[in-house]
């Protein structure tokens, strides 16, 4: 990605991704446990909330 977008473009894409993921976590009452550098580890209060958060994030990524 860095080769294609350059450093600034890649950092911008990663920040946008992290913002979207954090939005889905917050929307479904999740809690960010750890930022792993290339991802985010989160917990949710229950299974349905976790699935809804994952689905919301996937829909955002697909432009739905």
C-alpha positions as MATLAB code, in Angstrom:
seq = 'XXXXXXXXXXXXXXXXXXXXXXXXXXXXXXXXXXXXXXXXXXXXXXXXXXXXXXXXXXXXXXXX';
ca = [
       0.000    0.000    0.000;
       2.841    2.391    0.836;
       4.418    1.805   -2.568;
       1.119    2.557   -4.272;
      -0.026    5.506   -2.116;
       3.214    6.849   -0.672;
       3.834    7.317    3.047;
       1.312   10.110    3.574;
      -1.395    8.360    1.570;
      -0.875    5.058    3.368;
      -1.012    6.760    6.769;
      -4.214    8.526    5.742;
      -5.771    5.195    4.669;
      -4.758    3.501    7.923;
      -6.197    6.376    9.992;
      -9.479    6.195    8.047;
      -9.624    2.433    8.632;
      -8.933    2.819   12.348;
     -11.587    5.547   12.648;
     -14.171    3.313   10.951;
     -13.335    0.329   13.138;
     -13.431    2.428   16.300;
     -16.790    3.852   15.235;
     -18.239    0.358   14.849;
     -16.779   -0.700   18.192;
     -18.335    2.290   19.934;
     -21.673    1.975   18.132;
     -22.147   -1.573   19.409;
     -20.901   -1.005   22.970;
     -17.534   -2.590   22.409;
     -14.253   -1.708   24.032;
     -10.897   -1.370   22.319;
      -8.436   -3.603   24.144;
      -5.313   -3.084   22.077;
      -4.122   -1.491   18.862;
      -1.880   -4.066   17.221;
      -0.263   -1.793   14.657;
      -2.193   -3.229   11.730;
      -5.472   -3.930   13.504;
      -7.529   -3.389   16.610;
      -8.431   -5.981   19.235;
     -11.835   -5.330   20.795;
     -14.320   -6.951   23.121;
     -18.093   -6.688   23.083;
     -20.680   -7.349   25.789;
     -22.179  -10.278   23.878;
     -21.994  -12.253   20.648;
     -24.758  -10.412   18.782;
     -23.072   -7.056   19.475;
     -19.762   -8.394   18.189;
     -21.359   -9.696   14.995;
     -23.247   -6.422   14.493;
     -20.044   -4.415   14.964;
     -18.163   -6.602   12.497;
     -21.030   -6.402    9.997;
     -21.266   -2.616   10.316;
     -17.535   -2.278    9.717;
     -17.638   -4.613    6.703;
     -20.574   -2.672    5.235;
     -18.640    0.589    5.589;
     -15.636   -0.947    3.836;
     -17.810   -2.144    0.967;
     -19.528    1.219    0.617;
     -22.947   -0.038    1.702;
];
